[in-house]
Amino acid sequence: MANVKTVQSLCFSPTDTTRNILSIIETNIGLPQATKIDVTLPHQRDSFNGKVQGDLLLVGSPVYEGSIPWPMMEPLRRIEGEGKYAVSVAVYGNRSPETCVEEMTKLLRKRGFKIPAAASFIAEHSFAGRESGGALEGRINMNWRSRRGSVNRSGGRYPRIHRRSRSRGF
Ligand SMILES: Cc1cc2nc3c(=O)[nH]c(=O)nc-3n(C[C@H](O)[C@H](O)[C@H](O)COP(=O)(O)O)c2cc1C
């Protein structure tokens, strides 16, 4: 990659995993770093004008429902590639990466970037942490019970929502 003298990162990362992974990649590239662009919060997205300073941009997003989270779409549609390089990085919680990284790559290409590489990284699911109040744990238990065909206290099957959640991976 000719003329790549600086690296920069852009991320959406509500629970920090994507941000940490991008930071490690950025450090290991070993080039001077332009100011990181964070589009996690609404005011950060509003103030992002689409301009990129680095010659190589790392674009990181978590996988939501197998795809790009909707808050990430706005900055991606606004970003100006101007023939620079970008690497798309999707971080997923061991349910499935599905097509997120391919979609990001496609969008970045459309916005004028050259894409020398792309990667999907596995991470802890954000619903698995202590902060989630055991939401995933609860669902696993529910699914385990419903798979075994047990009934709830009122004599009915466990509510349909649990089975639907399982098939969507949360
Ligand atoms: C609303 C929502 C949807 C998710 N969908 C998926 C998914 O489809 N596949 C998957 O493997 N992980 C999924 N995850 C897990 C995240 O991709 C994973 O926890 C990621 O590391 C979160 O990134 P962050 O820490 O940068 O926010 C989902 C998480 C949330 C909150």
The ligand as an SDF file (V2000), in Angstrom:
LIG
                    3D

 31 33  0  0  0  0  0  0  0  0999 V2000
  -28.7900   -6.0400   19.9140 C   0  0  0  0  0  0  0  0  0  0  0  0
  -27.6310   -7.0110   19.7700 C   0  0  0  0  0  0  0  0  0  0  0  0
  -27.6240   -7.9090   18.7130 C   0  0  0  0  0  0  0  0  0  0  0  0
  -26.5570   -8.8290   18.5720 C   0  0  0  0  0  0  0  0  0  0  0  0
  -26.5570   -9.7020   17.5170 N   0  0  0  0  0  0  0  0  0  0  0  0
  -25.5600  -10.6050   17.3960 C   0  0  0  0  0  0  0  0  0  0  0  0
  -25.5340  -11.5340   16.3050 C   0  0  0  0  0  0  0  0  0  0  0  0
  -26.3750  -11.5490   15.4260 O   0  0  0  0  0  0  0  0  0  0  0  0
  -24.5180  -12.4310   16.2650 N   0  0  0  0  0  0  0  0  0  0  0  0
  -23.5300  -12.4850   17.2190 C   0  0  0  0  0  0  0  0  0  0  0  0
  -22.6850  -13.3550   17.1400 O   0  0  0  0  0  0  0  0  0  0  0  0
  -23.5130  -11.5780   18.2280 N   0  0  0  0  0  0  0  0  0  0  0  0
  -24.4760  -10.6380   18.3250 C   0  0  0  0  0  0  0  0  0  0  0  0
  -24.4510   -9.7150   19.3370 N   0  0  0  0  0  0  0  0  0  0  0  0
  -23.2810   -9.6590   20.2290 C   0  0  0  0  0  0  0  0  0  0  0  0
  -22.3100   -8.5260   19.8310 C   0  0  0  0  0  0  0  0  0  0  0  0
  -22.0160   -8.5700   18.4630 O   0  0  0  0  0  0  0  0  0  0  0  0
  -21.0100   -8.6730   20.6270 C   0  0  0  0  0  0  0  0  0  0  0  0
  -21.3000   -8.7500   21.9900 O   0  0  0  0  0  0  0  0  0  0  0  0
  -20.0340   -7.5350   20.3790 C   0  0  0  0  0  0  0  0  0  0  0  0
  -18.8060   -7.8980   20.9520 O   0  0  0  0  0  0  0  0  0  0  0  0
  -20.4800   -6.2280   21.0020 C   0  0  0  0  0  0  0  0  0  0  0  0
  -19.5610   -5.2340   20.6200 O   0  0  0  0  0  0  0  0  0  0  0  0
  -19.2180   -3.9690   21.5390 P   0  0  0  0  0  0  0  0  0  0  0  0
  -18.6660   -4.5140   22.8480 O   0  0  0  0  0  0  0  0  0  0  0  0
  -18.1670   -3.2330   20.7850 O   0  0  0  0  0  0  0  0  0  0  0  0
  -20.4680   -3.1900   21.7450 O   0  0  0  0  0  0  0  0  0  0  0  0
  -25.4850   -8.8060   19.5040 C   0  0  0  0  0  0  0  0  0  0  0  0
  -25.5070   -7.8750   20.5550 C   0  0  0  0  0  0  0  0  0  0  0  0
  -26.5530   -6.9850   20.6960 C   0  0  0  0  0  0  0  0  0  0  0  0
  -26.5400   -5.9850   21.8360 C   0  0  0  0  0  0  0  0  0  0  0  0
  1  2  1  0
  2  3  1  0
  2 30  2  0
  3  4  2  0
  4  5  1  0
  4 28  1  0
  5  6  2  0
  6  7  1  0
  6 13  1  0
  7  8  2  0
  7  9  1  0
  9 10  1  0
 10 11  2  0
 10 12  1  0
 12 13  2  0
 13 14  1  0
 14 15  1  0
 14 28  1  0
 15 16  1  0
 16 17  1  0
 16 18  1  0
 18 19  1  0
 18 20  1  0
 20 21  1  0
 20 22  1  0
 22 23  1  0
 23 24  1  0
 24 25  2  0
 24 26  1  0
 24 27  1  0
 28 29  2  0
 29 30  1  0
 30 31  1  0
M  END
$$$$
